[in-house]
Amino acid sequence: MSERASTDVRNAWPGPGAAEDDDAPFKTLSPEEAQALRAKHPPVSPWRVIAAQAAVGLVVAALIGLVTQRSELAWSALYGAAAVVVPGALLARGITRLTGAGVGAAAFSFMLWEAVKVGLAVAMLAAATKVVPGLSWPALLVAMLVCMKVNWLALLWQGRVKNEAGRD
C-alpha cells in the first residue's frame, strides 16, 4: 500500500475526539418529545415475531413433508421450529411482564430470561432423539435456521413500515 493510500484510509475514519466534535449536542427529551418519538418509531412486538416464527415453522415443516413425502422429516422440522418458538415465547413472556421496572432491573430480567431461553433450547435439542421418532437432524436444523432468520425479517419489516410512513 502506498504512503498516500494509507494516509487516505487513516483520514477516512473519525478520530478519538470525533464524538465531541459533532455539531448536534446531546439533548434530553421532554416527556412530550419522548412520546412523539415513540409514536413515530413504535417497537416491534415480540409476540408478532414469535407468531411469525411459528407460522414460518409450520410452512417449512409442511413443505418438507410435501416435497419428501416422509412424515419423520416433517416432524423433525416441526420440532426444530418448536425449539426456536417455545423458548422465544418464554423469553417474550418473561420480559414483557416487567413493564414499570427500572433500567437495571430490565437489563437483569432480560439476561435472566435469555439464559432460560438458551437452556430450554439446549434441553429441547438434547431430548430431540427421544421425542421425535426417526429424527432427521438436517430437517430439524433447517427449520431452526429459517425460524431464527424471521427475527431479521421483522427488523426489515419494521424499517419498511417506517419508510412508508415517512413518505406520507
GIRA-V377861 format. One record per residue. N is the residue number from 1. PHI is phi in radians with two decimals (999 if undefined). NEAR is the number of other C-alpha atoms within 8 Angstrom. D_CENTER is the distance of its C-alpha to the mean C-alpha in Angstrom with 2 decimals. Layout:
n: {N | N}
phi: {PHI | PHI}
near: {NEAR | NEAR}
d_center: {D_CENTER | D_CENTER}
This chain:
n: {1 | 2 | 3 | 4 | 5 | 6 | 7 | 8 | 9 | 10 | 11 | 12 | 13 | 14 | 15 | 16 | 17 | 18 | 19 | 20 | 21 | 22 | 23 | 24 | 25 | 26 | 27 | 28 | 29 | 30 | 31 | 32 | 33 | 34 | 35 | 36 | 37 | 38 | 39 | 40 | 41 | 42 | 43 | 44 | 45 | 46 | 47 | 48 | 49 | 50 | 51 | 52 | 53 | 54 | 55 | 56 | 57 | 58 | 59 | 60 | 61 | 62 | 63 | 64 | 65 | 66 | 67 | 68 | 69 | 70 | 71 | 72 | 73 | 74 | 75 | 76 | 77 | 78 | 79 | 80 | 81 | 82 | 83 | 84 | 85 | 86 | 87 | 88 | 89 | 90 | 91 | 92 | 93 | 94 | 95 | 96 | 97 | 98 | 99 | 100 | 101 | 102 | 103 | 104 | 105 | 106 | 107 | 108 | 109 | 110 | 111 | 112 | 113 | 114 | 115 | 116 | 117 | 118 | 119 | 120 | 121 | 122 | 123 | 124 | 125 | 126 | 127 | 128 | 129 | 130 | 131 | 132 | 133 | 134 | 135 | 136 | 137 | 138 | 139 | 140 | 141 | 142 | 143 | 144 | 145 | 146 | 147 | 148 | 149 | 150 | 151 | 152 | 153 | 154 | 155 | 156 | 157 | 158 | 159 | 160 | 161 | 162 | 163 | 164 | 165 | 166 | 167 | 168}
phi: {999 | -1.30 | -1.04 | -1.14 | -1.12 | -1.19 | -1.17 | -1.09 | -1.14 | -1.12 | -1.35 | -1.29 | -1.69 | -1.18 | -1.39 | -1.07 | -1.64 | -1.11 | -1.15 | -1.29 | -1.43 | -0.98 | -1.30 | -1.59 | -1.27 | -1.15 | -2.23 | -1.32 | -1.46 | -1.34 | -0.99 | -1.18 | -1.16 | -1.13 | -1.11 | -1.13 | -1.14 | -1.11 | -1.19 | -1.30 | -2.20 | -1.19 | -1.28 | -1.37 | -1.19 | -1.09 | -1.23 | -1.19 | -1.15 | -1.08 | -1.10 | -1.15 | -1.08 | -1.11 | -1.11 | -1.13 | -1.08 | -1.11 | -1.13 | -1.07 | -1.09 | -1.13 | -1.11 | -1.08 | -1.12 | -1.21 | -1.23 | -1.58 | 1.02 | -2.19 | -1.17 | -1.15 | -1.23 | -1.12 | -1.14 | -1.10 | -1.13 | -1.12 | -1.17 | -1.08 | -1.12 | -1.13 | -1.20 | -1.72 | -1.24 | -1.10 | -1.11 | -1.12 | -1.15 | -1.10 | -1.08 | -1.06 | -1.10 | -1.15 | -1.45 | -1.49 | -1.20 | -1.52 | -1.68 | -1.82 | -1.32 | -1.28 | -1.09 | -1.11 | -1.15 | -1.15 | -1.14 | -1.10 | -1.06 | -1.08 | -1.10 | -1.09 | -1.20 | -1.15 | -1.12 | -1.10 | -1.06 | -1.11 | -1.05 | -1.15 | -1.09 | -1.12 | -1.10 | -1.13 | -1.18 | -1.15 | -1.52 | -1.00 | -1.17 | -1.51 | -1.52 | -1.86 | -1.18 | 1.18 | -0.95 | -1.99 | -1.08 | -1.05 | -1.14 | -1.06 | -1.22 | -1.09 | -1.11 | -1.06 | -1.07 | -1.12 | -1.13 | -1.19 | -1.25 | -1.08 | -1.01 | -1.17 | -1.12 | -1.12 | -1.16 | -1.14 | -1.06 | -1.08 | -1.12 | -1.17 | -1.12 | -1.09 | -1.15 | -1.17 | -1.22 | -1.25 | -1.39 | -1.16}
near: {4 | 5 | 6 | 6 | 8 | 9 | 8 | 8 | 8 | 7 | 7 | 6 | 6 | 7 | 5 | 5 | 7 | 8 | 6 | 5 | 6 | 7 | 4 | 4 | 5 | 4 | 4 | 4 | 7 | 6 | 6 | 7 | 8 | 9 | 8 | 8 | 8 | 9 | 7 | 7 | 7 | 6 | 5 | 9 | 6 | 7 | 8 | 8 | 12 | 11 | 8 | 9 | 14 | 12 | 8 | 11 | 16 | 10 | 8 | 11 | 15 | 9 | 9 | 13 | 12 | 8 | 6 | 7 | 7 | 8 | 7 | 11 | 16 | 14 | 11 | 15 | 18 | 14 | 11 | 14 | 16 | 10 | 12 | 13 | 12 | 8 | 13 | 10 | 10 | 10 | 13 | 10 | 8 | 11 | 11 | 7 | 6 | 8 | 5 | 4 | 7 | 6 | 6 | 6 | 8 | 11 | 8 | 8 | 10 | 11 | 8 | 8 | 12 | 9 | 8 | 10 | 12 | 9 | 8 | 9 | 11 | 8 | 8 | 9 | 8 | 7 | 8 | 10 | 9 | 6 | 6 | 11 | 7 | 7 | 12 | 9 | 7 | 6 | 13 | 16 | 10 | 10 | 15 | 14 | 8 | 10 | 15 | 9 | 8 | 12 | 9 | 7 | 8 | 10 | 9 | 8 | 8 | 9 | 8 | 8 | 8 | 10 | 8 | 8 | 7 | 6 | 5 | 4}
d_center: {39.95 | 42.63 | 43.24 | 42.43 | 39.08 | 37.96 | 39.06 | 37.11 | 33.88 | 34.48 | 35.23 | 32.11 | 29.89 | 30.23 | 32.17 | 31.54 | 33.01 | 31.10 | 29.02 | 32.32 | 33.79 | 31.38 | 33.40 | 31.05 | 31.45 | 28.87 | 29.50 | 28.76 | 27.83 | 30.02 | 28.63 | 29.38 | 27.63 | 24.50 | 24.63 | 25.16 | 22.19 | 19.93 | 21.58 | 21.09 | 17.36 | 15.99 | 12.50 | 10.18 | 10.96 | 8.62 | 11.42 | 11.16 | 7.71 | 9.46 | 12.52 | 11.28 | 10.06 | 13.51 | 15.35 | 14.16 | 15.04 | 18.38 | 19.09 | 18.49 | 20.70 | 23.27 | 23.44 | 23.92 | 26.53 | 28.29 | 28.44 | 29.58 | 31.50 | 30.59 | 29.26 | 28.26 | 25.76 | 24.32 | 24.17 | 22.55 | 19.77 | 19.45 | 19.31 | 16.61 | 14.46 | 15.56 | 14.61 | 10.89 | 11.44 | 14.03 | 12.52 | 9.30 | 12.00 | 13.96 | 11.45 | 11.07 | 14.87 | 15.53 | 13.89 | 15.13 | 18.58 | 19.32 | 19.97 | 22.90 | 22.15 | 22.79 | 20.50 | 21.55 | 21.13 | 17.64 | 16.64 | 18.53 | 17.07 | 13.45 | 14.70 | 16.78 | 14.31 | 11.85 | 15.09 | 16.00 | 12.82 | 13.51 | 17.17 | 16.91 | 14.99 | 17.75 | 20.40 | 19.41 | 19.61 | 22.88 | 24.26 | 23.37 | 26.83 | 28.57 | 26.58 | 26.43 | 29.92 | 30.14 | 26.59 | 25.39 | 22.91 | 22.20 | 21.36 | 19.16 | 17.25 | 16.99 | 15.52 | 12.97 | 12.03 | 11.97 | 9.88 | 7.11 | 7.59 | 7.17 | 3.58 | 6.11 | 8.67 | 7.57 | 7.83 | 10.96 | 12.20 | 12.14 | 14.01 | 16.38 | 17.20 | 17.96 | 20.10 | 21.95 | 22.70 | 23.98 | 26.48 | 28.33}
